[in-house]
C-alpha cells in the first residue's frame, strides 16, 4: 500500500536525517570523483547527483545548504587532494601548513555545491517534484559555470567532462560541458523519480515509473547517432610532430645548478627524434627568461636549421615595459610567440599581493608575478597552418580554447604537471584536454614536463601517450581539420541562458503553487 502521507514520503527515508544524511552526502560527493580520470566510471556522474537530490528534496534551504556543503567536501576533498602536493612540492610550504591551506581551499570549494543546493530549495520552496527537479538541474549548471569564472575560475570536476568516454559524448560539440552536465542531471532525476515510484507504489504501478524510464531510454538512443557526426573535415597535409617529455623534477626545475642539465635533456630528446615538421617542448622547458640566455636561443636556432624542423618551446619572455610572461615561443621566430592569457591565481600572480608580500616567508614560488598576454595576440603559424595555442590551465577552459577557432586546424597545449606529483591531477588534466578536442573537433598535441604527454584525435581518442614519471618522446602525424561545431559558433551562452530561464520559471510556478496551498 502507498504511505498514508505521500508528501512526507517524497523526502529521503527518515533514517538519513541528521548526521546520517550529512555522512551520506559526504560519501556521495566522494563517489562523484569516480566519474573522472583516472577511474573514468562515468555512471557515478549520475548516481551521486541523484543521491544529493534525494537528500535535499523538500528540505528547508538551510538544511539543503549544509547537505550540499558536505557533498562538496567529499567531492573536492578527494577530487582535488593533489593540491596538497602542489603546495609542498612547488610552493615550499611545510606539511602541516600545506594541509591547513588545502583544507581551507576544499572547504571554500564546497560552498559551490552548497550554494546550488540552497538555491534549489529557495527557488522550489513548496513547489512540486518537477519544480524541485528543474530548480536542481538549473542551479547546479549555473553554479558550476560560476565556479569556472569567479576568482579566475576553477572548472575541475565539472560534471560534463566525465562523458569523454560516456554515452553522452556526442553532445559535447553541440552543447559543451555545461549542456552535458544538464543532460546528466536530467538522467539522474529521471532515475530518482523511477526509483521513488517503485519504492512507494511497487512495480505494478507502471504509470508512475514507465514514462521516466521511457524518457531516459529515448535520451540515450538519441545520443548514439550524435557520436558519429564528424562536425569537421580534413583541412590540409598531415603535420609530423615530435613531443619531448623531459621528466625534470619540480624541485630541480628552477634550481640554477640544474639549468644546463635541463637544457641538455631536452636537446638530447630532440636529437633522438626522426625527421619531423614540428618539435614541441613543454611549458617552461627553459625555466628562465629566454632573452637572458641568448646562447640557448642560438642553440635552438642551430638545431632547427640543421634538422629542418620548426620548434615551439615553453619558456618565459619579457616585454619592453619589464613585464614577464609565461610563453610559447616559435623557432624560427616567424612562427610567432604565444603569451599565456589565463594565469593561475597564487601560482602565476597574486590577486592580494599587498597581503601576500607581508607573508613572503610562507611561499617560495618562482616566477609568480607574471602578466597575462593580450587577448588579441596573433596566432602561431607554420607553413600557413594556424595553431590554436594554450598553456596548462587554459586548456581546462572551453572559452579559452574557443578564441582560436575556427581558424586553428590543430590545437597545441603545453603543461608542467610536475606541480602535482603522481596524483589524480595529471589524469584529470588530460581528460579536460580531451574534452576540448571533442567540443571543437580538432586534433590536439599536448606536451608536458612529467606526463601525461599525448596526441589526441578530433574525437578525443588518445592515439599516443607517454605516462607520468617517464622521460621520452612521442612522434605522430596529425592532420589539420576545418569546420565549426555549434559550440564553437555559439559558445556556452545558449545553455546557460536556458538554465536561467528554467530557474526563473520554476520559481514563478513554485510561488503560484505556494499561494494556492495557502488559500
VEXTOR-840408 format. One record per residue (C-alpha): residue number from 0; x, y, z negated. Coordinates in Angstrom, 2 decimals, padded with zeros to 5 digits. Each point is the difference from the previous one (the first is absolute). Layout:
BEGIN
{NUM; {X; Y; Z}}
...
//
This chain:
BEGIN
{0; {000.00; 000.00; 000.00}}
{1; {001.17; 003.55; 000.57}}
{2; {000.90; 001.97; -003.10}}
{3; {-002.73; 001.96; -001.71}}
{4; {001.93; 003.26; 000.26}}
{5; {001.23; 000.25; 003.58}}
{6; {001.70; 003.40; -000.54}}
{7; {002.11; -001.37; -002.84}}
{8; {001.10; -002.95; 002.13}}
{9; {001.34; 002.39; 002.67}}
{10; {003.03; 000.58; -002.20}}
{11; {002.83; -002.46; -000.48}}
{12; {-000.75; -002.71; -002.61}}
{13; {000.12; 001.48; -003.51}}
{14; {002.98; -002.22; -000.86}}
{15; {002.08; 002.43; 002.05}}
{16; {-000.88; 003.02; -002.09}}
{17; {002.51; 001.75; -002.27}}
{18; {003.58; -001.17; 000.05}}
{19; {-000.84; -003.01; 002.17}}
{20; {-001.19; 002.31; 002.74}}
{21; {003.17; 002.07; -000.24}}
{22; {002.15; -003.13; 000.15}}
{23; {-001.95; -001.27; 003.01}}
{24; {000.50; 003.34; 001.76}}
{25; {003.74; -000.13; -000.76}}
{26; {000.29; -003.52; 001.41}}
{27; {-002.09; 000.91; 003.06}}
{28; {002.33; 002.91; 000.71}}
{29; {003.03; -002.26; -000.26}}
{30; {-001.73; -002.53; 002.27}}
{31; {-000.34; 002.67; 002.67}}
{32; {003.80; 000.08; 000.36}}
{33; {-000.16; -003.53; 001.44}}
{34; {-001.64; 001.46; 003.12}}
{35; {003.25; 001.77; 000.92}}
{36; {003.48; -001.14; 000.95}}
{37; {001.86; -002.10; -000.95}}
{38; {-003.10; -002.06; -000.95}}
{39; {-002.30; 001.11; 002.87}}
{40; {-003.02; -001.83; -001.46}}
{41; {-002.48; 002.38; 001.61}}
{42; {-003.20; -001.44; -001.63}}
{43; {001.18; 001.65; -003.23}}
{44; {-000.83; 003.34; 001.67}}
{45; {-003.64; -001.10; -000.05}}
{46; {-000.13; -001.83; -003.32}}
{47; {001.59; 002.70; -002.18}}
{48; {-002.27; 002.90; 001.07}}
{49; {-003.05; -002.27; -000.33}}
{50; {000.93; -000.72; -003.62}}
{51; {000.56; 003.67; -000.75}}
{52; {-003.36; 000.93; 001.48}}
{53; {-001.71; -002.71; -002.01}}
{54; {001.61; 001.37; -003.16}}
{55; {-000.96; 003.65; 000.56}}
{56; {-003.44; -000.56; 001.52}}
{57; {-002.62; 001.95; -001.98}}
{58; {002.59; 001.10; -002.56}}
{59; {000.23; 003.53; -001.29}}
{60; {002.63; 002.17; 001.71}}
{61; {002.29; -000.06; -003.05}}
{62; {000.01; -003.79; -000.24}}
{63; {000.42; -000.31; 003.77}}
{64; {003.01; 002.33; -000.22}}
{65; {001.65; -002.15; -002.69}}
{66; {-000.59; -003.20; 001.93}}
{67; {001.42; 001.60; 003.15}}
{68; {003.04; 001.14; -001.93}}
{69; {000.68; -003.51; -001.25}}
{70; {-000.42; -001.26; 003.55}}
{71; {002.54; 002.56; 001.21}}
{72; {002.37; -000.93; -002.79}}
{73; {000.02; -003.58; 001.26}}
{74; {000.21; 001.00; 003.64}}
{75; {002.91; 002.42; -000.31}}
{76; {001.62; -001.53; -003.06}}
{77; {000.75; -003.11; 002.04}}
{78; {-000.09; 001.41; 003.51}}
{79; {002.53; 002.82; -000.47}}
{80; {002.05; -001.53; -002.79}}
{81; {002.99; 000.50; 002.30}}
{82; {000.01; 003.69; -001.00}}
{83; {001.89; -001.08; -003.12}}
{84; {002.86; -001.28; 002.15}}
{85; {000.14; 003.21; 002.02}}
{86; {000.31; 002.04; -003.20}}
{87; {002.78; -002.18; -001.42}}
{88; {001.90; -000.84; 003.21}}
{89; {-000.40; 003.28; 001.84}}
{90; {-000.87; 002.60; -002.61}}
{91; {002.55; -001.14; -002.56}}
{92; {-002.59; 000.04; -002.79}}
{93; {000.62; -002.28; -002.97}}
{94; {-002.29; -003.03; -000.32}}
{95; {-002.34; 001.09; -002.83}}
{96; {-000.50; 003.44; 001.51}}
{97; {-000.57; -001.52; 003.45}}
{98; {-002.65; -002.28; -001.50}}
{99; {-001.69; 003.02; -001.60}}
{100; {000.04; 002.02; 003.24}}
{101; {-001.27; -003.01; 001.98}}
{102; {-002.79; -000.52; -002.51}}
{103; {-001.06; 003.63; 000.22}}
{104; {000.09; -000.19; 003.79}}
{105; {-002.20; -003.11; 000.04}}
{106; {-002.44; 001.49; -002.50}}
{107; {-000.24; 003.12; 002.14}}
{108; {-000.75; -002.05; 003.13}}
{109; {-002.67; -001.91; -001.92}}
{110; {-002.02; 003.21; -000.18}}
{111; {-000.77; -000.34; 003.71}}
{112; {-002.10; -003.20; -000.22}}
{113; {-001.34; 001.34; -003.29}}
{114; {-001.13; 003.13; 001.82}}
{115; {-001.62; -002.07; 002.75}}
{116; {-001.91; -002.06; -002.59}}
{117; {-001.10; 003.15; -001.84}}
{118; {-001.13; 001.65; 003.22}}
{119; {-001.99; -003.11; 000.92}}
{120; {-001.89; 000.02; -003.28}}
{121; {-000.46; 003.77; 000.02}}
{122; {-001.44; 000.08; 003.52}}
{123; {-002.11; -003.18; -000.16}}
{124; {-001.35; 000.61; -003.51}}
{125; {-003.41; -001.64; -000.31}}
{126; {-000.12; -000.88; 003.69}}
{127; {-000.50; -003.48; 001.37}}
{128; {002.57; -002.62; 000.93}}
{129; {000.42; 001.22; 003.58}}
{130; {000.77; 003.53; -001.20}}
{131; {002.53; -001.32; -002.49}}
{132; {001.61; -002.04; 002.75}}
{133; {000.15; 002.95; 002.40}}
{134; {001.41; 002.27; -002.71}}
{135; {002.63; -002.58; -000.92}}
{136; {001.25; -000.48; 003.57}}
{137; {000.07; 003.72; 000.80}}
{138; {001.63; 000.94; -003.30}}
{139; {002.72; -002.64; 000.38}}
{140; {000.89; 001.08; 003.55}}
{141; {000.04; 003.71; -000.80}}
{142; {002.08; -000.40; -003.15}}
{143; {002.39; -002.30; 001.88}}
{144; {000.43; 002.73; 002.61}}
{145; {000.48; 002.58; -002.75}}
{146; {002.79; -002.11; -001.48}}
{147; {001.76; 000.12; 003.38}}
{148; {-000.10; 003.84; -000.01}}
{149; {000.26; 001.25; -003.56}}
{150; {003.49; 000.84; -001.35}}
{151; {001.61; -001.01; 003.28}}
{152; {-002.03; -003.20; 000.24}}
{153; {000.48; -003.59; -001.11}}
{154; {-001.85; -002.36; 002.39}}
{155; {001.37; -003.21; -001.51}}
{156; {-002.52; -002.88; -000.29}}
{157; {-002.67; 001.67; 002.11}}
{158; {-002.56; -002.73; 000.52}}
{159; {-000.08; 000.07; 003.81}}
{160; {003.72; -000.80; 000.29}}
{161; {-000.72; -003.53; -001.24}}
{162; {-001.61; -000.81; 003.35}}
{163; {003.12; -000.01; 002.18}}
{164; {-000.33; -003.80; -000.19}}
{165; {-003.71; -000.06; -000.82}}
{166; {-003.19; -000.39; 002.05}}
{167; {-000.67; 003.76; 000.11}}
{168; {003.32; 000.89; 001.63}}
{169; {-001.76; 000.89; 003.26}}
{170; {-001.67; 002.98; -001.69}}
{171; {003.30; 001.72; -000.83}}
{172; {000.45; 001.65; 003.45}}
{173; {-003.65; 001.11; -000.16}}
{174; {-000.49; 001.16; -003.57}}
{175; {003.44; -000.05; -001.61}}
{176; {000.73; -001.23; -003.49}}
{177; {-002.80; 002.01; -001.65}}
{178; {-002.62; -001.39; 002.35}}
{179; {001.25; -003.52; -000.67}}
{180; {-000.12; 000.75; -003.73}}
{181; {-003.66; 000.92; 000.42}}
{182; {-000.72; -003.26; 001.87}}
{183; {001.75; -002.07; -002.68}}
{184; {-002.09; 001.71; -002.66}}
{185; {-003.14; -000.70; 002.02}}
{186; {000.90; -003.69; 000.10}}
{187; {000.75; 000.02; -003.74}}
{188; {-003.38; 001.59; -000.74}}
{189; {-001.87; -002.43; 002.25}}
{190; {001.66; -002.90; -001.81}}
{191; {-000.83; 001.54; -003.37}}
{192; {-003.63; 000.41; 001.01}}
{193; {-000.21; -003.60; 001.26}}
{194; {001.60; -001.36; -003.16}}
{195; {-002.31; 002.08; -002.17}}
{196; {-003.14; -001.20; 001.80}}
{197; {001.06; -003.63; -000.24}}
{198; {000.91; 000.39; -003.69}}
{199; {-003.33; 001.60; -000.88}}
{200; {-002.44; -001.76; 002.33}}
{201; {001.78; -003.12; 001.25}}
{202; {000.74; -001.21; 003.50}}
{203; {-003.64; -000.68; 000.71}}
{204; {-000.74; 003.75; 000.05}}
{205; {001.70; 000.34; 003.38}}
{206; {-001.56; 003.37; 000.83}}
{207; {002.25; 001.56; -002.64}}
{208; {003.35; -001.23; 001.25}}
{209; {-000.31; -001.13; 003.63}}
{210; {-000.16; 003.55; 001.48}}
{211; {003.21; 000.95; -001.83}}
{212; {001.80; -003.13; 001.16}}
{213; {-001.32; 000.58; 003.53}}
{214; {001.33; 003.56; 000.03}}
{215; {003.35; -001.23; -001.26}}
{216; {000.25; -002.66; 002.71}}
{217; {-001.03; 002.52; 002.65}}
{218; {002.74; 002.40; -001.10}}
{219; {002.64; -002.72; 000.16}}
{220; {-001.19; -001.16; 003.43}}
{221; {000.04; 003.58; 001.27}}
{222; {003.57; 000.37; -001.27}}
{223; {001.38; -002.97; 001.94}}
{224; {-000.18; 001.43; 003.56}}
{225; {001.49; 003.31; -001.16}}
{226; {003.29; -001.77; -000.65}}
{227; {000.38; -000.65; 003.73}}
{228; {-000.37; 003.61; 001.17}}
{229; {003.51; 001.17; 001.00}}
{230; {-000.71; 003.79; -000.17}}
{231; {003.39; 000.62; 001.66}}
{232; {001.96; -001.32; 002.96}}
{233; {003.66; -000.40; 000.94}}
{234; {001.46; 003.35; 000.93}}
{235; {003.52; -000.46; 001.27}}
{236; {003.05; -002.21; 000.09}}
{237; {000.93; -001.93; -003.16}}
{238; {002.50; 001.62; -002.31}}
{239; {002.62; -002.31; -001.49}}
{240; {000.44; 001.05; -003.61}}
{241; {002.51; -000.99; -002.66}}
{242; {-000.67; 000.59; -003.71}}
{243; {002.77; 000.03; -002.61}}
{244; {-000.73; -000.97; -003.61}}
{245; {003.04; 000.75; -002.14}}
{246; {-001.34; -001.23; -003.36}}
{247; {001.92; 002.69; -001.86}}
{248; {-000.89; -000.04; -003.70}}
{249; {-001.76; 003.12; -001.23}}
{250; {002.52; 000.38; -002.81}}
{251; {002.77; 000.24; 002.61}}
{252; {-001.80; 001.97; 002.69}}
{253; {000.78; 003.49; -001.32}}
{254; {003.28; -000.90; -001.69}}
{255; {002.80; 001.86; 001.88}}
{256; {002.32; -002.95; -000.60}}
{257; {-002.22; -002.22; 002.18}}
{258; {-000.72; 002.50; 002.76}}
{259; {002.54; -001.26; 002.52}}
{260; {-000.88; -003.60; -000.78}}
{261; {-003.64; 000.78; 000.78}}
{262; {000.94; 001.52; 003.36}}
{263; {002.20; -003.01; 000.77}}
{264; {-002.88; -002.38; -000.74}}
{265; {-002.34; 001.69; 002.46}}
{266; {002.65; 000.40; 002.66}}
{267; {000.89; -003.68; -000.36}}
{268; {-003.62; -001.07; 000.34}}
{269; {-000.37; 002.17; 003.09}}
{270; {003.12; -001.49; 001.56}}
{271; {-001.54; -003.48; -000.43}}
{272; {-003.08; 000.89; 002.06}}
{273; {-000.32; -001.08; 003.63}}
{274; {-000.69; 002.62; 002.66}}
{275; {-002.98; 002.11; -001.05}}
{276; {-001.61; 003.28; 001.02}}
{277; {-000.55; 001.40; -003.49}}
{278; {001.61; -000.64; -003.40}}
{279; {-001.85; 001.06; -003.15}}
{280; {001.63; 000.47; -003.40}}
{281; {-002.32; 000.34; -003.02}}
{282; {-000.89; 002.96; -002.17}}
{283; {003.09; 001.71; -001.49}}
{284; {002.31; -002.62; 001.50}}
{285; {002.48; 002.90; -000.07}}
{286; {-000.64; 001.27; -003.55}}
{287; {001.47; 003.45; 000.58}}
{288; {-000.79; 003.12; 001.98}}
{289; {001.15; -001.00; 003.47}}
{290; {001.68; 003.38; 000.64}}
{291; {002.23; -000.55; -003.05}}
{292; {001.51; -003.14; 001.55}}
{293; {000.85; 001.00; 003.60}}
{294; {002.29; -003.00; 000.38}}
{295; {-002.98; -002.34; -000.54}}
{296; {-002.08; 001.83; 002.59}}
{297; {002.88; -000.21; 002.44}}
{298; {000.38; -003.74; -000.58}}
{299; {-003.71; -000.49; 000.70}}
{300; {000.30; 001.90; 003.27}}
{301; {003.01; -002.08; 001.03}}
{302; {-001.73; -003.28; -000.89}}
{303; {-003.14; 000.95; 001.94}}
{304; {001.96; 001.14; 003.04}}
{305; {002.18; -003.09; 000.01}}
{306; {-002.92; -002.44; -000.22}}
{307; {-002.42; 002.03; 002.12}}
{308; {-002.86; 000.14; -002.50}}
{309; {-001.81; 002.74; -001.90}}
{310; {-000.29; 000.13; -003.78}}
{311; {-002.43; 001.20; -002.65}}
{312; {001.72; 000.39; -003.35}}
{313; {-001.46; 000.84; -003.40}}
{314; {001.94; 002.74; -001.78}}
{315; {-000.37; 003.51; -001.48}}
{316; {000.14; 003.27; 001.91}}
{317; {000.26; 003.65; -001.00}}
{318; {-001.34; 003.03; 001.84}}
{319; {001.43; 003.49; 000.30}}
{320; {-001.96; 001.17; -003.05}}
{321; {001.66; -002.68; -002.16}}
{322; {-003.08; -002.26; -000.27}}
{323; {000.59; -003.75; -000.13}}
{324; {-002.06; -002.63; 001.81}}
{325; {-000.42; -003.76; 000.05}}
{326; {000.47; -000.61; 003.71}}
{327; {000.29; -002.42; 002.87}}
{328; {002.57; 001.29; 002.49}}
{329; {000.48; -001.04; 003.59}}
{330; {003.34; -000.97; 001.51}}
{331; {000.54; 001.54; 002.47}}
{332; {-001.62; 003.16; -001.29}}
{333; {-002.28; 000.17; 003.06}}
{334; {-002.23; -002.60; -001.70}}
{335; {-000.93; 002.64; -002.55}}
{336; {-000.26; 000.21; -003.77}}
{337; {-002.96; -000.92; -002.16}}
{338; {-000.24; 001.55; -003.48}}
{339; {-002.26; -001.68; -002.51}}
{340; {-003.19; 001.99; -000.48}}
{341; {-001.72; -001.85; -002.85}}
{342; {002.37; -000.12; -002.97}}
{343; {-000.28; -002.19; -003.10}}
{344; {-000.89; 002.03; -003.12}}
{345; {002.66; -000.26; -002.72}}
{346; {002.17; -002.11; 002.33}}
{347; {000.79; 002.50; 002.76}}
{348; {-001.33; 003.17; -001.56}}
{349; {-001.30; 001.12; -003.39}}
{350; {-003.46; 001.63; -000.04}}
{351; {000.70; 001.28; -003.53}}
{352; {003.69; 000.72; 000.48}}
{353; {000.09; 002.76; -002.65}}
{354; {-001.04; -002.61; -002.55}}
{355; {002.18; -002.81; 001.30}}
{356; {003.11; 002.21; -000.07}}
{357; {-000.48; 000.31; -003.75}}
{358; {000.13; -003.79; -000.25}}
{359; {002.78; -000.71; 002.49}}
{360; {001.52; -002.48; -002.41}}
{361; {-002.92; -002.35; 000.69}}
{362; {000.55; -000.36; 003.75}}
{363; {002.94; -000.70; 002.25}}
{364; {-001.59; 000.11; 003.44}}
{365; {002.37; 000.94; 002.83}}
{366; {-001.33; 002.11; 002.89}}
{367; {-003.20; 000.77; -001.91}}
{368; {-000.40; 003.62; 001.12}}
{369; {-000.93; -000.54; 003.65}}
{370; {-002.17; 002.10; 002.28}}
{371; {-002.76; -001.39; 002.24}}
{372; {000.50; 000.05; 003.75}}
{373; {-002.26; 002.11; 002.19}}
{374; {-003.29; -001.50; 001.12}}
{375; {000.58; 001.12; 003.60}}
{376; {003.53; -001.38; 000.47}}
{377; {000.73; -001.37; 003.48}}
{378; {-000.18; -003.78; 000.36}}
{379; {002.87; -002.41; 000.40}}
{380; {000.44; -001.14; 003.59}}
{381; {002.11; -002.63; 001.73}}
{382; {000.00; -000.21; 003.80}}
{383; {-003.34; 001.80; 000.17}}
{384; {-001.61; -002.26; -002.62}}
{385; {-001.45; 001.81; -003.02}}
{386; {000.58; -001.65; -003.37}}
{387; {-002.33; 000.59; -002.94}}
{388; {002.38; 000.41; -002.93}}
{389; {-000.69; -000.31; -003.71}}
{390; {002.16; -000.41; -003.07}}
{391; {-000.88; -002.32; -002.88}}
{392; {-002.99; 001.47; -001.91}}
{393; {-001.51; 001.47; 003.18}}
{394; {-000.85; -003.39; 001.49}}
{395; {-002.38; -000.53; -002.93}}
{396; {-002.22; 002.82; 001.27}}
{397; {-002.09; -000.55; 003.09}}
{398; {-000.39; 003.76; 000.47}}
{399; {003.79; 000.47; 000.15}}
{400; {000.45; -002.61; 002.73}}
{401; {-002.97; 001.38; 001.96}}
{402; {001.85; 003.29; 000.58}}
{403; {002.28; -001.62; 002.59}}
{404; {-002.84; -001.51; 002.03}}
{405; {-000.99; -000.62; 002.72}}
{406; {003.34; 001.12; 001.47}}
{407; {002.10; -002.59; -001.83}}
{408; {000.44; -003.35; 001.70}}
{409; {001.89; -001.60; -002.90}}
{410; {-000.09; 000.73; -003.72}}
{411; {003.32; 000.13; -001.86}}
{412; {000.18; 000.06; -003.78}}
{413; {003.05; -000.20; -002.25}}
{414; {000.04; -000.61; -003.73}}
{415; {002.18; -000.61; -003.02}}
{416; {-001.97; -002.42; -002.15}}
{417; {002.99; -000.77; -002.21}}
{418; {-001.70; 002.39; -002.44}}
{419; {-002.31; -002.82; -001.00}}
{420; {002.25; -003.04; -000.21}}
{421; {-001.45; -003.45; 000.65}}
{422; {-003.58; 000.93; -000.90}}
{423; {-003.42; 000.17; 001.66}}
{424; {000.79; 003.39; 001.50}}
{425; {001.99; -000.95; 003.13}}
{426; {-002.73; -002.49; 000.95}}
{427; {-002.81; 002.48; -000.65}}
{428; {001.91; 002.66; 001.93}}
{429; {000.35; -002.29; 003.01}}
{430; {-003.71; -000.83; -000.18}}
{431; {-000.88; 003.68; 000.28}}
{432; {002.35; 000.40; 002.96}}
{433; {-001.78; -002.89; 001.71}}
{434; {-003.32; 001.77; -000.57}}
{435; {001.33; 003.08; 001.80}}
{436; {000.98; -002.11; 003.02}}
{437; {-003.49; -001.54; 000.08}}
{438; {-001.84; 003.30; -000.48}}
{439; {001.74; 001.65; 002.95}}
{440; {000.81; -003.10; 002.06}}
{441; {003.67; 000.87; 000.27}}
{442; {003.00; -002.25; -000.58}}
{443; {002.12; 001.04; -002.96}}
{444; {003.67; -000.48; -000.72}}
{445; {000.88; 000.24; -003.68}}
{446; {003.58; 000.24; -001.26}}
{447; {000.64; -000.18; -003.74}}
{448; {003.07; -000.05; -002.20}}
{449; {-000.74; -003.09; -002.10}}
{450; {-003.07; -001.42; 001.78}}
{451; {-002.46; -000.63; 001.34}}
{452; {001.14; 001.08; 003.48}}
{453; {-002.43; -001.10; 002.70}}
{454; {-001.16; 000.23; 003.59}}
{455; {-003.81; 000.23; -000.02}}
{456; {-002.16; -000.32; 003.10}}
{457; {-003.03; 002.12; 000.86}}
{458; {-002.32; -002.45; -001.77}}
{459; {001.94; 000.24; -003.22}}
{460; {001.64; -003.41; 000.32}}
{461; {003.62; -000.30; -001.15}}
{462; {002.12; -001.22; 002.89}}
{463; {003.33; 000.17; -001.79}}
{464; {000.85; 000.73; -003.62}}
{465; {002.98; 000.11; -002.36}}
{466; {-000.97; -000.57; -003.62}}
{467; {001.00; 001.78; -003.18}}
{468; {003.53; -000.22; -001.32}}
{469; {001.48; -001.04; 003.36}}
{470; {002.59; 001.64; 002.20}}
{471; {-000.33; -000.39; 003.74}}
{472; {-001.52; 001.18; 003.26}}
{473; {-003.19; -000.42; 001.99}}
{474; {-000.06; 000.25; 003.78}}
{475; {-003.21; -000.03; 002.03}}
{476; {-001.62; 001.37; 003.14}}
{477; {-002.85; 002.42; -000.70}}
{478; {-002.45; 001.08; 002.70}}
{479; {-001.47; 003.52; -000.32}}
{480; {-003.76; 000.33; -000.05}}
{481; {-002.40; 002.64; 001.32}}
{482; {-003.58; 000.69; -000.99}}
{483; {-001.97; 001.49; -002.86}}
{484; {-001.95; -001.79; -002.72}}
{485; {-003.12; 001.62; -001.47}}
{486; {001.90; 000.60; -003.22}}
{487; {002.78; 001.80; 001.86}}
{488; {-002.59; 002.20; 001.67}}
{489; {-002.18; 000.86; -002.99}}
{490; {002.02; -000.85; -003.09}}
{491; {-001.63; -000.99; -003.29}}
{492; {-002.40; 002.97; -000.10}}
{493; {-003.08; -001.76; 001.46}}
{494; {000.24; -002.75; -002.63}}
{495; {000.60; 002.39; -002.87}}
{496; {-002.76; 002.31; 001.22}}
{497; {-002.41; -002.95; 000.13}}
{498; {000.92; -000.92; -003.58}}
{499; {-000.74; 003.55; -001.16}}
{500; {-003.42; -000.19; 001.66}}
{501; {-000.71; -003.41; -001.57}}
{502; {000.93; 001.30; -003.44}}
{503; {-002.18; 003.10; 000.36}}
{504; {-002.98; -001.99; 001.25}}
{505; {000.41; -002.58; -002.76}}
{506; {000.00; 002.77; -002.58}}
{507; {-003.08; 001.63; 001.53}}
{508; {-002.01; -003.22; 000.10}}
{509; {001.15; -000.95; -003.50}}
{510; {-001.28; 003.33; -001.34}}
{511; {-003.34; -000.57; 001.71}}
{512; {-000.29; -003.47; -001.53}}
{513; {000.96; 001.35; -003.40}}
{514; {-002.70; 002.68; 000.19}}
{515; {-002.55; -002.61; 001.07}}
{516; {000.87; -002.19; -002.98}}
{517; {-000.30; 002.96; -002.35}}
{518; {-003.53; 000.87; 001.09}}
//
